[in-house]
Amino acid sequence: MSETTARHTAEPHTIAASGKLNWLRAGVLGANDGIVSVAGIVIGVAAATADQGPIFT
């Protein structure tokens, strides 16, 4: 066989299902971090003041 058609049985060329779903896991965890961070800031500001303007900002 030539170099271009050689097959490497010890090197898998397909990605397992877990590898394909890593982007989904990263997206879910990233979104969760973003929601928790924003919610924490809003709750902290709401606890510091009763005005609605700073909370909505």
GIDA-V472276 format. One record per residue. N is the residue number from 1. RES is the residue in one letter. PSI is psi in radians with two decimals (* if undefined). NEAR is the number of other C-alpha atoms within 10 Angstrom. Layout:
BEGIN
((N & RES & PSI & NEAR) (N & RES & PSI & NEAR))
END
This chain:
BEGIN
((1 & M & 2.58 & 6) (2 & S & 3.02 & 6) (3 & E & -0.56 & 6) (4 & T & -0.42 & 6) (5 & T & 0.10 & 7) (6 & A & 2.49 & 8) (7 & R & 2.41 & 10) (8 & H & 1.76 & 8) (9 & T & -0.41 & 7) (10 & A & -0.18 & 6) (11 & E & 1.87 & 7) (12 & P & 2.36 & 8) (13 & H & 0.01 & 8) (14 & T & 2.64 & 7) (15 & I & 2.33 & 8) (16 & A & 2.89 & 9) (17 & A & -0.63 & 8) (18 & S & -0.60 & 9) (19 & G & -0.61 & 10) (20 & K & -0.48 & 10) (21 & L & 0.02 & 11) (22 & N & -0.60 & 11) (23 & W & -0.63 & 11) (24 & L & -0.77 & 11) (25 & R & -0.79 & 12) (26 & A & -0.69 & 11) (27 & G & -0.75 & 12) (28 & V & -0.79 & 12) (29 & L & -0.64 & 12) (30 & G & -0.74 & 11) (31 & A & -0.70 & 12) (32 & N & -0.76 & 11) (33 & D & -0.73 & 12) (34 & G & -0.73 & 12) (35 & I & -0.77 & 11) (36 & V & -0.71 & 11) (37 & S & -0.84 & 11) (38 & V & -0.75 & 11) (39 & A & -0.67 & 12) (40 & G & -0.71 & 12) (41 & I & -0.78 & 12) (42 & V & -0.76 & 16) (43 & I & -0.67 & 11) (44 & G & -0.75 & 12) (45 & V & -0.70 & 17) (46 & A & -0.59 & 15) (47 & A & -0.43 & 10) (48 & A & -0.48 & 11) (49 & T & 2.67 & 11) (50 & A & -0.12 & 10) (51 & D & 2.48 & 10) (52 & Q & -0.43 & 10) (53 & G & -0.93 & 8) (54 & P & -0.52 & 12) (55 & I & -0.76 & 16) (56 & F & -0.48 & 9) (57 & T & * & 7))
END
